[in-house]
């Protein structure tokens, strides 16, 4: 059963920039009703205005995805504003620069609270509303780093692998119900997530910034293109969405070389930034 996005109530996290902002504008143009969520109030308001200009009905909800109490209260606010919820898009995420030994446990916990626990808590909180819709969808934004584990990305990869496992198991649990689950694995998308990375507590800041800048240059897919692909996946209720040629290449390589894939991928110029991040 395909999803008609016109009139659908879509809860979208990480909506103030990047893929989230592009999703908001494109979903609004399809007639969706949007509950946009982000901690950046100014950025959220700017995106909301663009979405309204595209024809969407929009509410904004400023909260920290790591705030469990705020997440628990969000479904009631969305139901009051929009009458229910049809689609939950867990798009918010953060990054951490540095190897496992160069980050503190507090750094690791900070990232997991947003990238993994935020999505889990939101999915749990919205399940009762989603069950009331004729057809509903949960979208979880993982990463190609939920398919492979590069050096220098222990926290980020752990969160994205966790989302992948959570999403696949949840999909199987919900099979035969009105709720589907779509897992999204973007490759290199030109957003601010790498640029805004937290630097590990024990990582030399100069080395970290150099690595982040190099990695940023390797990101080729534009947020608008990524958003359009995700929307197609939502409309057709795809179980798995890969974004970018690099994502397809990585997927194939890790399937063929499940243990030795880094011996090939790690040599490519596209991965040079990630390699630099691992050497602080």
N, C-alpha and C positions, 0 to 999 in steps of 0.2 A: 504494500500500500504506500504510494508516494505521498509525500507531505506537501500540502499547499501552504506556502508561506504567507499568502495574503490573509491578514487577520490573525495569524499565529502570534502568540505571546512568547517572546524569546528573551530569556535572561542571559546576558552576555557579560562575562567578567573580563578584566583587562581591556576595557573599552576605550580608554583615553588615548591610546596611541597604537601604532603598528598594525598588526593584523586585526586586532580588536576594533580599531577605528575604521578600517576599511570594511570590515564585516558590518558594522553599524550602519554605515552609509548605504551599502549595497542591499542589506536586508530591508532597510527603510524604503528603498526604491521598489521593493517587491510588495510593499503594503503591510509589512510586519509591524506589530506593536512591540516596542523595545523597552526592557528594563536594563539600563546600562549601569555597570558596576565597576568602580575603580577607586583607589585611594586618592588619586590626583583630581581634586575638585575642579580646578581650572581647566585642565585638559578634558575632563569629562563634559563640562558645560560646552566647550567648543565643539566637541564631536556631536553632542546632542543637537546643537543648532544646525550643524550640517545634515544630520539625519532628518530633522524636522523639515529642512528645506527640500529634502528628497521625497517628502510625503509621509514620513512615518510618525506614529504616535509614540512619544518618548518620555520616560521618567528616568531620573538619575538617582543613584544610590551610592553615596560616598562611604566606603568602608574598607578596612584592611582585611584581605582574604585570610590572614592568619588569626583573625579575631573570631573565635568560635561562637561567642555570644552574639556578635553582630550577624554572623551567618545564620544562626538559628532563628533570628528575628526577621530575616529577609523575606521568606515566603509569605508571611502575613502582609508585609508591606506591598509586595508584588500583587498578591490577590486583591488587596484593597484597591490598588490603582488600576489593575487590568482585568480583574475577575477570574484569574487563574494563570496557568503556565502551560505552554506546549512544548517548548524546547529549552534545554539548559546547555549553554555553550561555556565550558570551563576552559577559558583561554588565558587567564592570568598566569604569569610566570616570571621568575627571576633567575639570575645566573650568579655563579661564584667562580672567581679566578684563582687558580692554584691547585697544586696536588693535594692529596689527602693529608700529608704531613705538614703542608703549609697553611692549612685552614684549621681553625679551632673547632671543637665540637659544637660550640655555640653558633658558628658560621653554618655548619652542616645542618643543625636543627632549624635555624632561620629559614634556610632554603626549603627543607622538607615541609615545614609548616605551611608554606605558601604553595609550592608546586604540587605536593602530594596531598597533604591533609586538607588544604583548602578545597580541592576538587572532591575529595571523599566527603567532607562535611556538607558541601553544597549539594552533592548528589543525594545524600541521605536526607537532607532537609527538604528538598523539592520533590522527592518521590511521591508523597501523598497528593500533591497538586498534579503532578504529571499523570498519575493513575486515573485522574478524573477526565483527562482529555481522550477523545476518540483514538488519536494516534499521537504519540509523543516520542521525543528523542533526547538522549543525553550524548553530548559531544565532549570528548576528552582530548585536549591537545597534548600529545606526547611529543616526540621528536625523532629524528634519525638517531639521536643519542639515546633513544629507547630501543634501538635495534643493535647498536654497537656501543662499546664503552671506550672512548678515547682517553689517553692519558691527560691529566689535568682537568678532567670532568667527572671526578668520582661522585660528588654530591649531585650535580645536575643529571648525570646518567642514572644514578640510583633513583632519583625522583621520577624520571621519565620511564625507566623500566618498571617501576612500581605502578605508575599510571597504566602502562600497557597491561600488566598482569591483572590489575584491578578491573580495567575495562573489559578484558576478554572474559574473565570469570563472571562479571556482572551481566554481560551480554548473554551468556549461557543460562544464568539464573532467570533472566527476564524473557527468555525465548518462549514464544507463544502468548505473550502479553501484549498490551498496547504500546509498550515502551521498547524502543530500539536503542542500541549503543553504537556510536561511531567513534573510532579511534583515528586521530589525525597525526601523521608523522611528517612534519615539514623538514625539508632540507635547509639549506642556507637562505634565510629570508632577511632582507635588508631592513631590519627594525633596530630599535635601541636596546634590545635586551643584552647584547654583548657589551655595548658601549656603557651601559649602566650597571655592569657587573659589580657586585661587592668584591673587594680584594681580600683574599684570605689573610688572616691575622699575621701570619709569619712570612708572607710573600712580599718581596721587595716591590714597592709601589711603582717605581720606574720601569722595572722589567714587566710588571703586570700591564701597565698602560701600553707599553710597546707591543706586547703580545695581543692585547685586545684590539689595538688599532690595525694590526696586520690581519687578524681574523676578520674584522669588520669589512675589510676590503674584499674578502673572498665571498661575501654574501651577495648573491646575484638575483634571486627571485624577489620581485617587488610585492609589497603587502597587498595591493589590489588584485594581483594575479592569484596570490595564495588565498585570499578571501573568496574570490570567485570559484576556485576549486573546492573549497570547503562547503560553500553554499550548494554546489551541485551534489556533493556527497550527502548533505542533509536532505535535500529534496528527494533524492533517490534512496535514502536510508542505507547508504553504503556502510558496511561494517568496518572498512579500513580505507583510509585516504592517504596516499603518498603525494607530497608536493615538491615539484622540481625534479629535473633530470638527475641531480645528484642523489636525491632520495631513492630513486629507482636503481641507480647504480650501486649504492650502498646496500640496499636490500638484497640485490642479487649476489654481491660479493660475500656478504655475511652468511648467506645460505650455502654458497659453494665452499667457503672457507670459514666455518663457524669458530675455529680456534685461531687460525692464522690470518684472519682478514686484515689485521693492522699492519702486517708485513707488506701488504699491497697498498692499502688506503693511506697509511702513514707516510708514504713516499710522495704522494701527490701534492702539487702546489696548493691545491684547494684546502688541504688540511694543515698547511704550514702554520697558520695562526694558532690552531689548537695545540700543535706541537710546541710552539714557543711558550704558550701558557703553562706547559707542564715542566718547564725547566728553571723556575724561579728558585 
